[in-house]
Amino acid sequence: MSSSAPEWQAMSKLVSQVYAKADAEPFREPVDWKALGLFDYPQVIKKPMDLGLIKKKLNEQKYKSIHDAADDVRLIWKNCMTYNADGSDFYNLAQTMAKKFEEKFEKLCAQNEVAAAAGGGEGGAPQEPTIEEKRAFAKSLYKIGKEELGRVIMDLDVKCPKALIKNSAEDEVEINVDFISPAAFVEVRDYVNEKIAEAGGSGGGKKKKSAKRARNQ
């Protein structure tokens, strides 16, 4: 697709706006883990990403779709939230920026009539999952470990926060399957199924902030 198309110009503008924000300073360049003494960073974060690289890839037309570019932006927040402890300043900053980005990206897609990401397929938005698919997904959450469940919660918190019901008093997070968007549902379902297959279907422990794993109306 031509970089002169309206959606590409809008995407480049959005990334530049995010880059220019004062709060984006930690995300503009690759994490200098050696200088910072974060020697476990390469083991924890397998695919580093930064806003400067995304701007460069956009300028060089390296992306096949604006959704691919958006996924790289999401990877920045995800990496930060994966490496830093829940509740830390960096974790909270990434969480806040992620939600603001999703709001602006959703508006960008609507203004430019760009279809929602199809979860790996080409063209068109994914269909609303059936009741059976939702129930199967809700049950599958009990078959994964606490780390995998934490990843699901983190992804939903970034891409579909309305699907999470948080009880700060009891330090719990409940997943409401009915509120997960079709695109996010495809991603987290595929991730969970992959982890179950890797583990041979064995069950896992619970994450502290996820005692109530899923609710399916």
DRENKE-790443 format. One record per residue (C-alpha): chain; residue number from 1; x, y, z. Coordinates in steps of 0.25 Angstrom, whole numbers, padded with zeros to 4 digits. Example, Ala and Ser with C-alpha at 12.3 -4.5 7.8 and 13.67 -1.06 7.14 Angstrom:
BEGIN
{kelo->A; vexro->1; x->0049; y->-0018; z->0031}
{kelo->A; vexro->2; x->0055; y->-0004; z->0029}
This chain:
BEGIN
{kelo->A; vexro->1; x->0000; y->0000; z->0000}
{kelo->A; vexro->2; x->0005; y->0014; z->-0003}
{kelo->A; vexro->3; x->0011; y->0022; z->0008}
{kelo->A; vexro->4; x->0003; y->0034; z->0002}
{kelo->A; vexro->5; x->-0010; y->0028; z->0005}
{kelo->A; vexro->6; x->-0018; y->0035; z->0016}
{kelo->A; vexro->7; x->-0017; y->0024; z->0026}
{kelo->A; vexro->8; x->-0002; y->0023; z->0025}
{kelo->A; vexro->9; x->0000; y->0038; z->0027}
{kelo->A; vexro->10; x->-0010; y->0038; z->0039}
{kelo->A; vexro->11; x->-0002; y->0026; z->0045}
{kelo->A; vexro->12; x->0012; y->0033; z->0043}
{kelo->A; vexro->13; x->0006; y->0046; z->0049}
{kelo->A; vexro->14; x->0000; y->0038; z->0061}
{kelo->A; vexro->15; x->0014; y->0031; z->0064}
{kelo->A; vexro->16; x->0021; y->0044; z->0063}
{kelo->A; vexro->17; x->0011; y->0050; z->0073}
{kelo->A; vexro->18; x->0013; y->0039; z->0083}
{kelo->A; vexro->19; x->0028; y->0041; z->0080}
{kelo->A; vexro->20; x->0028; y->0055; z->0084}
{kelo->A; vexro->21; x->0021; y->0054; z->0097}
{kelo->A; vexro->22; x->0030; y->0056; z->0109}
{kelo->A; vexro->23; x->0025; y->0043; z->0115}
{kelo->A; vexro->24; x->0030; y->0036; z->0103}
{kelo->A; vexro->25; x->0045; y->0039; z->0106}
{kelo->A; vexro->26; x->0048; y->0025; z->0111}
{kelo->A; vexro->27; x->0042; y->0018; z->0099}
{kelo->A; vexro->28; x->0048; y->0027; z->0088}
{kelo->A; vexro->29; x->0061; y->0018; z->0087}
{kelo->A; vexro->30; x->0065; y->0004; z->0090}
{kelo->A; vexro->31; x->0067; y->0001; z->0104}
{kelo->A; vexro->32; x->0082; y->0002; z->0107}
{kelo->A; vexro->33; x->0082; y->-0009; z->0117}
{kelo->A; vexro->34; x->0097; y->-0010; z->0118}
{kelo->A; vexro->35; x->0098; y->0004; z->0123}
{kelo->A; vexro->36; x->0086; y->0003; z->0132}
{kelo->A; vexro->37; x->0091; y->-0010; z->0138}
{kelo->A; vexro->38; x->0079; y->-0018; z->0133}
{kelo->A; vexro->39; x->0087; y->-0031; z->0130}
{kelo->A; vexro->40; x->0075; y->-0040; z->0130}
{kelo->A; vexro->41; x->0067; y->-0031; z->0120}
{kelo->A; vexro->42; x->0071; y->-0039; z->0107}
{kelo->A; vexro->43; x->0067; y->-0052; z->0114}
{kelo->A; vexro->44; x->0053; y->-0046; z->0118}
{kelo->A; vexro->45; x->0050; y->-0037; z->0106}
{kelo->A; vexro->46; x->0052; y->-0046; z->0093}
{kelo->A; vexro->47; x->0048; y->-0035; z->0083}
{kelo->A; vexro->48; x->0052; y->-0021; z->0087}
{kelo->A; vexro->49; x->0044; y->-0009; z->0080}
{kelo->A; vexro->50; x->0045; y->0006; z->0081}
{kelo->A; vexro->51; x->0037; y->0018; z->0075}
{kelo->A; vexro->52; x->0050; y->0022; z->0067}
{kelo->A; vexro->53; x->0050; y->0009; z->0060}
{kelo->A; vexro->54; x->0035; y->0009; z->0057}
{kelo->A; vexro->55; x->0037; y->0023; z->0051}
{kelo->A; vexro->56; x->0048; y->0018; z->0042}
{kelo->A; vexro->57; x->0041; y->0006; z->0038}
{kelo->A; vexro->58; x->0029; y->0015; z->0034}
{kelo->A; vexro->59; x->0037; y->0024; z->0026}
{kelo->A; vexro->60; x->0044; y->0013; z->0019}
{kelo->A; vexro->61; x->0030; y->0006; z->0016}
{kelo->A; vexro->62; x->0034; y->-0007; z->0024}
{kelo->A; vexro->63; x->0020; y->-0010; z->0029}
{kelo->A; vexro->64; x->0009; y->-0017; z->0021}
{kelo->A; vexro->65; x->-0002; y->-0010; z->0028}
{kelo->A; vexro->66; x->-0004; y->0000; z->0039}
{kelo->A; vexro->67; x->-0008; y->-0011; z->0048}
{kelo->A; vexro->68; x->0006; y->-0017; z->0047}
{kelo->A; vexro->69; x->0011; y->-0003; z->0051}
{kelo->A; vexro->70; x->0001; y->-0002; z->0062}
{kelo->A; vexro->71; x->0006; y->-0016; z->0067}
{kelo->A; vexro->72; x->0020; y->-0011; z->0068}
{kelo->A; vexro->73; x->0015; y->0001; z->0077}
{kelo->A; vexro->74; x->0008; y->-0009; z->0086}
{kelo->A; vexro->75; x->0020; y->-0017; z->0087}
{kelo->A; vexro->76; x->0027; y->-0006; z->0093}
{kelo->A; vexro->77; x->0017; y->-0005; z->0104}
{kelo->A; vexro->78; x->0016; y->-0020; z->0106}
{kelo->A; vexro->79; x->0031; y->-0021; z->0107}
{kelo->A; vexro->80; x->0031; y->-0010; z->0118}
{kelo->A; vexro->81; x->0020; y->-0016; z->0125}
{kelo->A; vexro->82; x->0027; y->-0030; z->0124}
{kelo->A; vexro->83; x->0040; y->-0026; z->0130}
{kelo->A; vexro->84; x->0035; y->-0016; z->0140}
{kelo->A; vexro->85; x->0027; y->-0020; z->0153}
{kelo->A; vexro->86; x->0012; y->-0018; z->0153}
{kelo->A; vexro->87; x->0010; y->-0004; z->0160}
{kelo->A; vexro->88; x->0024; y->0002; z->0157}
{kelo->A; vexro->89; x->0025; y->0015; z->0151}
{kelo->A; vexro->90; x->0029; y->0010; z->0137}
{kelo->A; vexro->91; x->0018; y->-0001; z->0137}
{kelo->A; vexro->92; x->0008; y->0010; z->0140}
{kelo->A; vexro->93; x->0014; y->0019; z->0130}
{kelo->A; vexro->94; x->0013; y->0008; z->0119}
{kelo->A; vexro->95; x->-0001; y->0004; z->0123}
{kelo->A; vexro->96; x->-0006; y->0019; z->0122}
{kelo->A; vexro->97; x->0001; y->0021; z->0109}
{kelo->A; vexro->98; x->-0004; y->0008; z->0103}
{kelo->A; vexro->99; x->-0019; y->0012; z->0106}
{kelo->A; vexro->100; x->-0017; y->0026; z->0100}
{kelo->A; vexro->101; x->-0011; y->0020; z->0088}
{kelo->A; vexro->102; x->-0022; y->0010; z->0086}
{kelo->A; vexro->103; x->-0032; y->0021; z->0087}
{kelo->A; vexro->104; x->-0026; y->0029; z->0076}
{kelo->A; vexro->105; x->-0023; y->0017; z->0067}
{kelo->A; vexro->106; x->-0037; y->0013; z->0068}
{kelo->A; vexro->107; x->-0041; y->0027; z->0064}
{kelo->A; vexro->108; x->-0031; y->0027; z->0053}
{kelo->A; vexro->109; x->-0037; y->0014; z->0047}
{kelo->A; vexro->110; x->-0051; y->0019; z->0048}
{kelo->A; vexro->111; x->-0048; y->0032; z->0041}
{kelo->A; vexro->112; x->-0040; y->0025; z->0030}
{kelo->A; vexro->113; x->-0050; y->0014; z->0029}
{kelo->A; vexro->114; x->-0039; y->0003; z->0032}
{kelo->A; vexro->115; x->-0044; y->-0010; z->0036}
{kelo->A; vexro->116; x->-0040; y->-0016; z->0049}
{kelo->A; vexro->117; x->-0029; y->-0025; z->0049}
{kelo->A; vexro->118; x->-0033; y->-0039; z->0046}
{kelo->A; vexro->119; x->-0024; y->-0047; z->0055}
{kelo->A; vexro->120; x->-0014; y->-0051; z->0045}
{kelo->A; vexro->121; x->-0024; y->-0052; z->0033}
{kelo->A; vexro->122; x->-0024; y->-0043; z->0021}
{kelo->A; vexro->123; x->-0035; y->-0033; z->0020}
{kelo->A; vexro->124; x->-0048; y->-0031; z->0027}
{kelo->A; vexro->125; x->-0051; y->-0031; z->0042}
{kelo->A; vexro->126; x->-0052; y->-0044; z->0050}
{kelo->A; vexro->127; x->-0066; y->-0049; z->0053}
{kelo->A; vexro->128; x->-0072; y->-0048; z->0067}
{kelo->A; vexro->129; x->-0069; y->-0061; z->0074}
{kelo->A; vexro->130; x->-0080; y->-0071; z->0077}
{kelo->A; vexro->131; x->-0085; y->-0074; z->0091}
{kelo->A; vexro->132; x->-0079; y->-0088; z->0089}
{kelo->A; vexro->133; x->-0065; y->-0081; z->0086}
{kelo->A; vexro->134; x->-0066; y->-0072; z->0098}
{kelo->A; vexro->135; x->-0070; y->-0083; z->0107}
{kelo->A; vexro->136; x->-0058; y->-0092; z->0102}
{kelo->A; vexro->137; x->-0049; y->-0080; z->0104}
{kelo->A; vexro->138; x->-0054; y->-0077; z->0118}
{kelo->A; vexro->139; x->-0051; y->-0092; z->0122}
{kelo->A; vexro->140; x->-0037; y->-0092; z->0115}
{kelo->A; vexro->141; x->-0032; y->-0081; z->0124}
{kelo->A; vexro->142; x->-0032; y->-0091; z->0136}
{kelo->A; vexro->143; x->-0023; y->-0100; z->0128}
{kelo->A; vexro->144; x->-0011; y->-0090; z->0127}
{kelo->A; vexro->145; x->-0001; y->-0085; z->0137}
{kelo->A; vexro->146; x->0000; y->-0072; z->0145}
{kelo->A; vexro->147; x->0010; y->-0066; z->0136}
{kelo->A; vexro->148; x->0002; y->-0069; z->0123}
{kelo->A; vexro->149; x->-0011; y->-0064; z->0130}
{kelo->A; vexro->150; x->-0003; y->-0051; z->0134}
{kelo->A; vexro->151; x->0000; y->-0049; z->0119}
{kelo->A; vexro->152; x->-0014; y->-0051; z->0115}
{kelo->A; vexro->153; x->-0018; y->-0041; z->0126}
{kelo->A; vexro->154; x->-0007; y->-0031; z->0121}
{kelo->A; vexro->155; x->-0011; y->-0032; z->0107}
{kelo->A; vexro->156; x->-0026; y->-0030; z->0110}
{kelo->A; vexro->157; x->-0022; y->-0018; z->0119}
{kelo->A; vexro->158; x->-0015; y->-0012; z->0107}
{kelo->A; vexro->159; x->-0025; y->-0016; z->0095}
{kelo->A; vexro->160; x->-0038; y->-0017; z->0102}
{kelo->A; vexro->161; x->-0038; y->-0012; z->0116}
{kelo->A; vexro->162; x->-0054; y->-0012; z->0117}
{kelo->A; vexro->163; x->-0053; y->-0027; z->0118}
{kelo->A; vexro->164; x->-0046; y->-0027; z->0131}
{kelo->A; vexro->165; x->-0053; y->-0025; z->0144}
{kelo->A; vexro->166; x->-0043; y->-0021; z->0155}
{kelo->A; vexro->167; x->-0045; y->-0022; z->0170}
{kelo->A; vexro->168; x->-0034; y->-0015; z->0176}
{kelo->A; vexro->169; x->-0039; y->-0018; z->0190}
{kelo->A; vexro->170; x->-0037; y->-0033; z->0188}
{kelo->A; vexro->171; x->-0026; y->-0031; z->0178}
{kelo->A; vexro->172; x->-0033; y->-0039; z->0167}
{kelo->A; vexro->173; x->-0036; y->-0037; z->0153}
{kelo->A; vexro->174; x->-0048; y->-0044; z->0146}
{kelo->A; vexro->175; x->-0049; y->-0046; z->0131}
{kelo->A; vexro->176; x->-0062; y->-0044; z->0125}
{kelo->A; vexro->177; x->-0062; y->-0051; z->0112}
{kelo->A; vexro->178; x->-0074; y->-0045; z->0106}
{kelo->A; vexro->179; x->-0067; y->-0031; z->0106}
{kelo->A; vexro->180; x->-0054; y->-0036; z->0099}
{kelo->A; vexro->181; x->-0054; y->-0030; z->0085}
{kelo->A; vexro->182; x->-0054; y->-0040; z->0073}
{kelo->A; vexro->183; x->-0040; y->-0036; z->0069}
{kelo->A; vexro->184; x->-0034; y->-0037; z->0083}
{kelo->A; vexro->185; x->-0042; y->-0050; z->0085}
{kelo->A; vexro->186; x->-0035; y->-0057; z->0074}
{kelo->A; vexro->187; x->-0021; y->-0053; z->0079}
{kelo->A; vexro->188; x->-0023; y->-0057; z->0093}
{kelo->A; vexro->189; x->-0030; y->-0070; z->0089}
{kelo->A; vexro->190; x->-0019; y->-0074; z->0080}
{kelo->A; vexro->191; x->-0009; y->-0071; z->0090}
{kelo->A; vexro->192; x->-0016; y->-0079; z->0101}
{kelo->A; vexro->193; x->-0018; y->-0091; z->0092}
{kelo->A; vexro->194; x->-0003; y->-0090; z->0088}
{kelo->A; vexro->195; x->0001; y->-0091; z->0102}
{kelo->A; vexro->196; x->-0008; y->-0102; z->0106}
{kelo->A; vexro->197; x->-0003; y->-0110; z->0094}
{kelo->A; vexro->198; x->0011; y->-0107; z->0098}
{kelo->A; vexro->199; x->0008; y->-0112; z->0112}
{kelo->A; vexro->200; x->0000; y->-0124; z->0108}
{kelo->A; vexro->201; x->-0012; y->-0119; z->0114}
{kelo->A; vexro->202; x->-0007; y->-0119; z->0128}
{kelo->A; vexro->203; x->-0013; y->-0109; z->0138}
{kelo->A; vexro->204; x->-0006; y->-0097; z->0144}
{kelo->A; vexro->205; x->-0006; y->-0089; z->0156}
{kelo->A; vexro->206; x->-0013; y->-0076; z->0159}
{kelo->A; vexro->207; x->-0008; y->-0062; z->0158}
{kelo->A; vexro->208; x->-0010; y->-0054; z->0170}
{kelo->A; vexro->209; x->-0018; y->-0043; z->0162}
{kelo->A; vexro->210; x->-0027; y->-0053; z->0155}
{kelo->A; vexro->211; x->-0034; y->-0062; z->0165}
{kelo->A; vexro->212; x->-0047; y->-0061; z->0157}
{kelo->A; vexro->213; x->-0042; y->-0064; z->0143}
{kelo->A; vexro->214; x->-0054; y->-0062; z->0134}
{kelo->A; vexro->215; x->-0068; y->-0059; z->0134}
{kelo->A; vexro->216; x->-0077; y->-0063; z->0122}
{kelo->A; vexro->217; x->-0091; y->-0058; z->0122}
